[in-house]
Amino acid sequence: MAWIHVISEEAAGPELMPLYKEIVDPVSGRVDNILAIHSLHPEGLDGHFSLYKAVMTGTPTLRKAEREMIALVVSKINGCHY
Protein backbone atom coordinates (compact mmCIF):
# COMPACT_ATOMS: atom_id res chain seq x y z
CA MET A 1 0.00 0.00 0.00
CA ALA A 2 1.29 3.46 -0.88
CA TRP A 3 2.01 5.97 1.84
CA ILE A 4 1.86 9.69 1.21
CA HIS A 5 3.20 12.22 3.70
CA VAL A 6 0.58 14.80 4.66
CA ILE A 7 0.59 17.79 6.94
CA SER A 8 -1.86 17.23 9.79
CA GLU A 9 -4.49 19.80 10.65
CA GLU A 10 -2.66 20.44 13.93
CA ALA A 11 0.62 21.15 12.09
CA ALA A 12 -0.88 23.25 9.27
CA GLY A 13 0.83 26.59 8.80
CA PRO A 14 -0.61 29.97 7.82
CA GLU A 15 -0.90 29.08 4.12
CA LEU A 16 -2.55 25.69 4.64
CA MET A 17 -4.78 26.32 7.67
CA PRO A 18 -7.32 28.57 5.88
CA LEU A 19 -7.71 25.91 3.17
CA TYR A 20 -8.16 23.16 5.75
CA LYS A 21 -10.84 25.22 7.51
CA GLU A 22 -12.70 25.61 4.22
CA ILE A 23 -12.63 21.91 3.32
CA VAL A 24 -13.24 20.25 6.68
CA ASP A 25 -15.92 17.57 6.43
CA PRO A 26 -18.96 18.73 8.43
CA VAL A 27 -19.83 15.16 9.45
CA SER A 28 -16.43 13.93 10.64
CA GLY A 29 -14.97 17.32 11.55
CA ARG A 30 -11.76 16.36 9.74
CA VAL A 31 -10.17 16.92 6.34
CA ASP A 32 -10.81 13.97 4.00
CA ASN A 33 -7.68 11.98 3.09
CA ILE A 34 -8.25 12.50 -0.64
CA LEU A 35 -7.82 16.25 -0.05
CA ALA A 36 -5.14 16.05 2.65
CA ILE A 37 -2.75 14.36 0.20
CA HIS A 38 -2.37 17.79 -1.39
CA SER A 39 -1.18 19.37 1.86
CA LEU A 40 2.42 19.65 0.66
CA HIS A 41 1.20 21.77 -2.26
CA PRO A 42 -1.54 24.14 -1.04
CA GLU A 43 -2.10 25.57 -4.53
CA GLY A 44 -2.87 22.06 -5.76
CA LEU A 45 -5.23 21.52 -2.83
CA ASP A 46 -7.04 24.76 -3.64
CA GLY A 47 -7.31 23.76 -7.31
CA HIS A 48 -8.56 20.25 -6.49
CA PHE A 49 -11.22 21.59 -4.15
CA SER A 50 -12.27 24.31 -6.61
CA LEU A 51 -12.72 21.66 -9.30
CA TYR A 52 -14.71 19.46 -6.90
CA LYS A 53 -17.02 22.34 -5.97
CA ALA A 54 -17.57 23.24 -9.62
CA VAL A 55 -18.36 19.65 -10.58
CA MET A 56 -20.65 19.04 -7.61
CA THR A 57 -22.61 22.29 -7.96
CA GLY A 58 -22.35 23.11 -11.65
CA THR A 59 -25.34 21.12 -12.86
CA PRO A 60 -28.51 22.59 -11.37
CA THR A 61 -30.71 19.94 -12.99
CA LEU A 62 -29.06 17.17 -10.95
CA ARG A 63 -29.48 16.76 -7.20
CA LYS A 64 -26.36 16.32 -5.07
CA ALA A 65 -27.24 12.66 -4.49
CA GLU A 66 -27.37 12.09 -8.25
CA ARG A 67 -23.98 13.74 -8.77
CA GLU A 68 -22.53 11.60 -5.97
CA MET A 69 -23.98 8.48 -7.60
CA ILE A 70 -22.40 9.40 -10.95
CA ALA A 71 -19.05 9.90 -9.19
CA LEU A 72 -19.43 6.51 -7.51
CA VAL A 73 -20.17 4.72 -10.80
CA VAL A 74 -17.25 6.42 -12.57
CA SER A 75 -14.92 5.48 -9.70
CA LYS A 76 -16.11 1.88 -9.85
CA ILE A 77 -15.58 1.71 -13.63
CA ASN A 78 -12.08 3.17 -13.17
CA GLY A 79 -11.25 0.60 -10.50
CA CYS A 80 -10.93 3.23 -7.76
CA HIS A 81 -11.42 1.75 -4.30
CA TYR A 82 -11.55 5.04 -2.41
QUIDAFEN-V148893 format. One record per backbone hydrogen bond with DSSP energy under -0.5 kcal/mol. NH is the residue of the N-H (numbers start at 1). CO is the residue of the C=O. If there is no record, write none. Layout:
# QUIDAFEN-V148893
nh->(NH:NH)
co->(CO:CO)
This chain:
# QUIDAFEN-V148893
nh->(8:12:12:17:20:21:22:23:24:25:29:35:36:37:38:39:41:44:45:45:46:47:48:49:50:51:52:53:54:55:56:57:58:60:62:67:68:69:70:71:72:73:74:75:76:77:78:79:80)
co->(6:8:9:13:16:17:18:19:20:30:25:32:32:33:35:36:38:41:38:41:42:43:44:45:46:47:48:49:50:51:52:53:54:58:59:63:64:65:66:67:68:69:70:71:72:73:74:76:75)
